[in-house]
Amino acid sequence: MTVVDALCLGETMALFVPAEPGPVEDVRTWTRTVGGAESNVACHLAGLGLRAAWVSAVGDDPFGRAVTGFVAGHGVDVARVAVDPDRPTGVYFKTPGGVRYYRRDSAAAGMGPELLAGLPLDGVRLVHTSGITPALSPSCLALMRTLLGAPRRFLASFDVNWRPGLRAAQDPELLRELAALADVVLVGADEAETLWGTGEPAAIREVLPEPPALVVKQAERGATLIEGDGPAVFEPALRVDVVEPVGAGDAFAAGYLAALLAGEPPTRRLRAGHLRAASALRTRDDVGPPLPADLVAALLAAGDREWRAARIT
């Protein structure tokens, strides 16, 4: 693996969506794509000009090769993605009725702390993970505890990423425990309401006082950043003609984290997150075409009034 700025660790699966209308039980044609929170972040970071790597495990099967090829196609280093000869690549189906996962005993579920020994973490500036990984298996939980609990020279970011399909394995106190070990925590207000009984940034901060930075994503309202004991910084979201909301949270995380690594101040970090999220909201893909660079530059530097008046179509 070449030297990278950001390393994203987590499972990515083959994703199937119906290619024709009607009840799911009658659908005969499906479209195969790829889905994974951490690899989404890696793809966006690469698109923003960072040297990004994705670390995971896939099966020695066509789905695993498709997943790895898709992520590599976005300019992400996949040299440390393990190929498991015995376990399959995870698969999930997205339908109007919800999401159904087939990931038990998947290749990624077999990851454990031994994975860390082969990673060049000394040269990495940021490692990004999420609350999905510890829910996959006991060994994945041990991996996360080892990664976040050990002394480190890099920033650790943790997106809570509560998933209804994994809710039996995503214990609220466990997610709080892991988030408390990170340097940057990202959480949706709706997730926090479900997990900890509050969606208000100040109250979430009381639940999570340990991380140096807490970012609360408040959907179409905006996002709030609380650093240390300092005041909350709120930045409203852009108005966007939404095609599909899936993937916007990962895009926001990437935009925010890229701006953090660039040394940008709080407001510009939040705006960078909103701008990257807007690129995902206007497409059905988790990683869609970026907004024009001149538009991004103009909105990052815009006054409050101009920012609030902007609309992405």
C-alpha positions, 0 to 999 in steps of 0.5 A: 500500500502506498502512503495514504491520507485517510484509511476507511475500514468497513464492509462493502457488499453487493447491492441489488435493487429491483429493475422493474415495478411491482411487488418484490415477490414478482420481480424477476429482474434486478440491478446489481450495484455496490453499497458500503458506508466506509467505502463510500467515504473513501470514494468521496475522499479520493474525489476530493483529492485525498489519497484514500484507502479502503480496508475490508475483506471480500469473498473469492467470488464475482461479487467480491471482485465487483465490489473491489473493482468498483471502489478502486475505480473511484481512485481508492487504494484497495491493496489491503482488502483481503480475499477470503477463500471460505467466506462469501461477499455480503449481499443485500437487497433494497426494496420499497419495503426496506433493506434485507441483509445477507451478511451473516458469516460474510468475509468482512464478518471474519475480520479481527484485531489481527488485521491491524498488524498489516496496516501502515497506520504510522503514516496515515492522518485519519482512520474512518470507521462506523458503528456498522462494523462492530455489529457484524461479529464478535471479532469485528467488535474486538477489532474496533475496540483494539483500533480505537482503544490503542494509542495512536498518532492519527485522527480517528473518526467514527460515524454512528451509522445506526442501521434498523436492519442491524438494530439487534446488534447495535447496542446503544451503550456499546455504540456510546462506548466506541464513539467515546474513544474517537476524536471525531464523532458524526451522528444523525439527530434521528439516530441519537434520538433512537439510541439515546433518547435525544436529538438535540446537539447539546443533550447529545454532547452530555451523552458523549462528552469525551470526543474532542469533536461532535458533529450532529447531522440534522438532515435538511435543517443543517449540521451542528459542530461542538468542539471541546467545551466550546460553543455549538456552531450551526450551519444550515443545509443547502436547499437541494432538489433531492433525487434520493437521500441514500448516501448523503450522510457518507458524502457529508462525512467525507466533505467534513473530514477532508476540510478538517484535514485541510485545516479549515475553520468550523463553518467551512468544514460544515459547508464542505460537508453540506456541499458534498452531501448535495452531490449525493442527494441529486443522484441515485448513486451513493457516489455521484458526480461532484458539484462544479468546482467553481460553484463549490468555491463560491459557496464556501466563501459566500456570506451567510445570506447568499449561502441560505439563498442558494439552491442546488438543482 
